[in-house]
Amino acid sequence: MKQYFHELQSRIKEDISKHLGMNVNLEKENNNLIQKLTEENLLPTDDSQEFDLSKYNVILRRSRDFWLKYL
């Protein structure tokens, strides 16, 4: 999931650059999102651990809500 968030961050950055002509750095915000999800026990602290599949929809919803509020 963490890799997914990094890929999503990259895609959002590319889309902002392409469509709005702005260069933004979203790494700090993305790391804050990952940290918050980890603190809420939605993501594992160790990257080698698998995340709980039953929390998948909650994780994606929180991610979507985070980026919608931020952007």
Secondary structure as UniProt FT lines:
FT   HELIX           2..20
FT   HELIX           27..39
FT   TURN            40..41
FT   TURN            47..48
FT   HELIX           53..55
FT   HELIX           56..70
//
